[in-house]
Amino acid sequence: MQKSIKNRAVLGFSNALVFILIVVLAVNVVTMGLFTFIVDGKLDEALDLARPQEGALTLISPVGCDKCKTLDVVKSNFASKNVEISEDIQMSYADEDAKELIKKYAIKKLPVLIFESDEKIKTSFSESVKKLGGVVVDEDALVMEQAVPPYFDLDSGKMFGEVTVTFIVDDGCKNCYDVLSVQKPILSKFGIYVAKESLVDVSDDTGNELVEKYNVTSVPTMILSADAKYYEQFVSAWGSVGSIESDGSFVLRKLDAMGLAYKDLKSGKVVEPIQESAK
């Protein structure tokens, strides 16, 4: 009797132990399965991030604009963002394929860069393009329009940012500063594209006409055409040295701010820079 009870106790304990082992095994199986799923998911994600973003890059340029920027800086940036260019296409906006892309992506300015991929654009890549002024137009396409002048405006069919500069001098003023060597580097610093430039003397018909038209009171100076307004940094700085006329022209007026010799046309005298006395 006692032996029977003892055997049943042992059997019950064994069954309980087996049950516990089965539960533990089941938990381990589930845990390992979940772990493997998470690890595989993270691994796939890591591999996806490491894999280059592959796609075709198309540059559409306006006809006859050799000086339009080609967005080479942006293309270089693409390469640094783990992007693999499968096709590097260049076309004129007069091409039929270009017209289709312009319509498809509602492009307003040229040149323009279009990146198209067979897969979804990665977040890291799209964010870097946005910082450069690009736009995500679809989950598999990015567009970067030319933001810096000169550029071609498709709505008006005109080039914006092609500036004409007229330098006005007085050949009789031998001590006056050299307007070309001083002003041209400044325009270049602001990124202004000078499409045409001319040098006139106050005694010439053209020079005299400009002096009268814009009430120029000191030379050497310069007058920029209205397209200079498309250069934002230049416009921001211009208020301290010149005026913007009713026709949009930019006239340099405050020559004393440069600390260089110039001629006052009202008095006919040369204004020399004030020399600081030695201490």
C-alpha positions in Angstrom: 0.0 0.0 0.0 2.7 2.4 1.0 4.8 1.3 -1.9 1.9 2.1 -4.3 1.5 5.5 -2.9 5.2 6.2 -3.2 5.2 5.1 -6.8 2.3 7.4 -7.6 4.1 10.3 -6.0 7.2 9.6 -8.0 5.1 9.4 -11.2 3.4 12.6 -10.5 6.6 14.4 -9.8 8.0 13.0 -13.0 5.0 14.2 -15.0 5.3 17.7 -13.5 8.9 17.8 -14.3 8.2 16.8 -17.9 5.5 19.4 -18.2 7.9 22.1 -16.9 10.6 21.0 -19.3 8.1 21.2 -22.2 7.0 24.7 -21.1 10.6 25.9 -20.8 11.4 24.4 -24.2 8.4 26.0 -25.8 9.3 29.4 -24.3 12.8 29.0 -25.6 11.6 28.1 -29.0 9.3 31.2 -29.1 12.1 33.4 -27.7 14.7 32.2 -30.2 12.2 32.6 -33.0 11.4 36.2 -32.0 15.1 37.0 -31.5 15.9 35.6 -34.9 13.1 37.6 -36.5 14.3 40.8 -34.9 17.9 40.1 -35.7 17.1 39.2 -39.3 14.9 42.4 -39.6 17.7 44.6 -38.2 20.2 42.9 -40.5 18.1 43.4 -43.5 17.6 47.0 -42.5 21.3 47.5 -42.0 22.1 45.9 -45.4 19.5 48.1 -47.1 21.0 51.2 -45.6 24.5 50.1 -46.7 23.4 49.3 -50.2 23.9 52.3 -52.6 20.8 54.2 -53.8 20.8 53.4 -57.5 19.1 55.5 -60.1 19.3 57.5 -63.3 20.3 61.2 -63.2 19.0 63.5 -66.0 20.2 67.1 -66.5 18.0 69.3 -68.6 19.5 72.6 -69.8 18.1 75.6 -71.7 19.2 76.1 -75.3 22.1 78.5 -75.8 22.9 79.0 -72.1 26.6 78.0 -71.9 27.0 80.0 -68.7 24.1 78.5 -66.8 25.4 76.5 -63.8 25.3 72.8 -64.4 24.6 71.7 -60.8 27.9 69.9 -60.7 28.2 70.5 -57.0 24.9 68.7 -56.5 26.0 65.8 -58.6 29.2 65.5 -56.5 27.0 65.6 -53.4 25.0 62.7 -54.7 28.2 60.6 -55.0 29.1 61.4 -51.4 25.7 60.2 -50.2 26.2 56.6 -51.3 24.4 57.0 -54.6 25.2 54.9 -57.7 24.3 56.7 -60.9 23.2 54.0 -63.4 22.7 56.5 -66.2 24.0 60.1 -66.5 21.8 61.7 -69.1 22.0 65.3 -70.5 19.5 66.8 -72.8 18.1 70.1 -74.1 14.7 71.2 -73.0 13.7 71.3 -76.6 14.0 67.5 -76.7 10.7 65.5 -76.6 11.9 63.4 -73.7 12.8 66.6 -71.8 9.4 68.1 -72.4 7.7 65.0 -71.0 9.8 65.2 -67.8 9.2 68.9 -67.5 5.5 68.3 -67.7 5.5 65.2 -65.4 7.4 67.0 -62.6 5.9 70.5 -63.1 9.4 72.0 -63.5 9.6 75.9 -63.6 13.4 76.6 -63.9 16.3 75.3 -65.9 18.8 73.8 -65.6 17.3 71.0 -63.6 18.5 67.7 -62.2 16.1 64.8 -62.0 17.0 61.6 -60.1 14.8 58.6 -60.7 15.1 55.2 -59.1 13.4 51.8 -59.4 13.1 51.7 -55.6 11.9 54.0 -52.9 14.2 57.0 -52.2 16.0 56.5 -48.9 15.3 59.0 -46.2 18.9 59.9 -45.6 19.4 60.7 -49.3 16.2 62.7 -49.7 17.0 64.7 -46.6 20.4 65.6 -47.9 18.9 66.7 -51.2 16.2 68.8 -49.4 19.0 70.7 -47.6 20.4 71.7 -51.1 17.0 73.0 -52.2 15.8 69.8 -53.9 12.2 68.5 -53.8 10.9 65.0 -53.4 8.3 64.8 -56.1 7.6 61.1 -55.7 8.7 58.2 -53.6 11.1 57.2 -56.3 12.1 60.6 -57.7 13.9 63.8 -56.7 14.1 67.2 -58.5 16.7 69.9 -58.1 15.9 73.1 -60.0 18.5 75.8 -60.7 18.2 78.2 -57.8 21.3 80.4 -58.4 21.1 82.8 -61.4 21.4 82.8 -64.3 18.6 80.5 -65.0 15.9 80.0 -67.6 12.3 80.6 -66.5 9.9 78.3 -68.4 6.8 80.3 -67.7 8.1 83.5 -69.3 10.6 81.9 -71.7 13.3 84.3 -70.5 16.7 84.1 -68.9 17.0 85.7 -65.5 20.2 86.9 -63.9 22.2 88.0 -67.0 23.5 91.3 -65.8 24.8 94.2 -68.0 27.4 96.4 -66.3 28.4 99.9 -67.4 31.5 101.4 -65.8 31.7 105.2 -65.9 35.1 106.9 -65.6 36.7 110.3 -66.1 39.9 109.9 -68.1 41.1 113.2 -66.9 41.3 112.0 -63.3 44.7 110.3 -63.1 44.5 109.8 -59.3 41.1 108.1 -59.3 40.8 104.5 -58.4 40.8 101.8 -61.1 37.1 100.9 -61.3 37.6 97.7 -63.2 40.2 96.1 -60.9 38.3 97.1 -57.8 34.6 96.5 -58.8 34.8 93.4 -61.0 36.2 91.1 -58.2 33.4 92.4 -55.9 30.7 91.4 -58.5 32.4 88.0 -58.9 32.4 87.5 -55.1 28.6 87.9 -55.1 28.4 85.3 -58.0 27.0 87.9 -60.5 27.1 86.7 -64.1 28.1 89.6 -66.2 26.7 89.0 -69.7 27.9 92.3 -71.1 30.1 95.1 -69.8 31.2 98.5 -71.2 33.5 101.3 -70.2 32.4 104.9 -70.9 33.8 108.3 -70.1 31.8 111.1 -68.6 32.7 113.2 -71.7 31.3 110.7 -74.1 27.7 111.1 -75.3 26.8 107.8 -73.6 28.6 108.6 -70.4 27.1 112.1 -70.2 23.6 110.7 -70.9 23.9 108.2 -68.1 25.3 110.9 -65.7 22.2 113.1 -66.5 19.7 110.2 -66.4 20.8 108.8 -63.0 22.1 112.0 -61.5 25.5 110.6 -61.0 27.6 112.9 -58.8 30.9 111.0 -58.5 33.1 108.8 -60.6 34.5 106.2 -61.3 31.2 104.3 -60.7 29.1 101.6 -62.2 25.6 100.9 -63.2 24.1 97.4 -63.2 21.0 96.3 -65.1 17.8 95.3 -63.3 18.6 91.6 -63.5 21.0 92.2 -60.5 17.9 91.9 -58.3 18.0 88.1 -58.7 21.2 87.9 -56.6 19.8 88.1 -53.1 23.0 88.6 -51.1 24.1 91.4 -53.5 20.8 93.2 -53.1 21.0 92.9 -49.3 24.5 94.6 -49.3 23.7 97.2 -52.0 21.7 99.5 -49.8 24.8 100.7 -48.0 26.6 101.8 -51.1 24.1 102.5 -53.9 20.6 103.1 -55.1 18.0 101.1 -57.0 16.4 103.4 -59.6 12.8 103.4 -60.8 13.8 101.4 -63.9 15.4 98.8 -61.7 19.0 99.8 -62.4 21.6 99.6 -59.6 23.8 102.8 -59.4 26.9 102.9 -57.2 26.9 106.2 -55.3 28.8 106.1 -52.0 32.3 106.1 -53.2 33.8 107.5 -50.0 32.9 104.2 -48.3 35.7 102.5 -50.2 38.4 104.8 -48.9 39.8 105.4 -52.5 40.3 108.5 -54.6 37.4 109.6 -56.8 36.1 112.7 -58.5 33.2 114.8 -57.3 31.5 115.9 -60.5 29.7 118.9 -58.9 32.9 120.5 -57.5 35.2 119.0 -60.2 37.7 118.1 -57.4 39.3 114.8 -56.6 38.4 113.5 -53.2 41.4 111.7 -51.7 41.1 109.2 -48.9 41.8 110.5 -45.4 45.1 109.3 -44.2 45.4 108.3 -40.6 48.1 110.1 -38.7 50.9 108.0 -37.4 50.8 107.4 -33.7 
